Each structure stands twice: as C-alpha cells, then as structure tokens.
Amino acid sequence: MTKAIIFDCFGVLVGNSYNIFYDTYLANQPDVVQQIKALDHASSKGSITHDDFYRGVVELTGMDEAHIREFMKQTPPNLELLSYIETELKPHYKIGFLSNVASDMMDELFTKDQQALFDDIVLSYAVDMAKPEVEIFELAAERLGVSTDECVFIDDTPGYLDGASVAGMRTVLYEDFETCRQRIEKELA
C-alpha cells in the first residue's frame, strides 16, 4: 500500500536548466556533457564546491562563468504539478522531496507555501549521498516514517529511477505533467 510519494526537483518540480544548457550550447558535444554531468554529481555529493563545478564548466566550454551561472538559474516552478500535489496527493499521502543538489536552493526555487507541501526534504549535499545510490532512497523513506516498498518515486532521469527500484520503490518517469499524473494514478490504483 502506498503511503508516500517522493518527488525529484530539477526536471520535475522545476524546469531543468542544465538540460536546456546542454541542448542550447552542447548538443554536438556529448563527451563534454558527460564530463559536466560528472562534475555535477561530485558537486551534488559535496565532493567539490558549487564554485568548483562552475569553474569546471568554464574550463570545459570556454564560456563566461557569469553567463553560465545566469543561464543555469532558469528553473521555473512546475505550478501544475505543485497544484496537483496540494489538492490531490497531500491530503492522502506523505510527500517527500529528494534532489541531487550542491546547496540549499529551496528559498530560491519555491515559496514557503510550496515548501510546506513536503513532509521531508532530502538534499544530497547535506547527507553526503546522491541518486542513484540506494542508501539515499532508503533515507528518504525512513525520514518519512515509511518503508521503501510503500513509496512511489518520481524522477525525469531513468538511471535515478533504477536506483529507487533497487531500493524497493515503485517509480514513475516524469516526461510531462499529464502523462505523469496518469502514471501516478495508475500506481495508486
């Protein structure tokens, strides 16, 4: 029986500026994208600082750091999904938040009312783990007071869904709001 629904942040609850950056500037440079993703993963785990991440992106791309930082701030909230969580899910389920992130950006990304939708928030840098490590999914469930098999995890990255599955969670791939809503309702039926 499902007791908790846990959401990823970037690409689900807010737009994913990194993917927009990759598509805009690095569409024909998959090796550079993979190197930036490795830097992002290290930053999310707290292995390097967020400033080190940006310096690495500058080194890999030759672009201006101020432009990169400004471009990567493009993270509009997914108001449709947040409304669905508030009206349809929150009254019946514990709602979790699990994100690979290098610092606490909650106040930059969400209003206080939007943050209040989440019963617990797990930020990778703060727990020295990152998706797809099984332990971070176990921690997210534990902090919500449920077992992993009582959770549905929503993410836009298939590899992260694989980690959640290994941890015992059911998963939903986020592609767009309407498809996600249908997939969540199917999991809850």
Secondary structure, DSSP 8 states (H G I E B T S, - for coil): ---EEEE-TBTTTB--HHHHHHHHH-TT-HHHHHHHHHHHHHHHTTSS-HHHHHHHHHHHH---HHHHHHHTT---B-HHHHHHIIIIITTTSEEEEEE--SS--HHHHS-HHHHTT-SEEEEHHHHT--TT-HHHHHHHHHHHTS-GGGEEEEES-HHHHHHHHHHT-EEEE-SSHHHHHHHHHHHH-
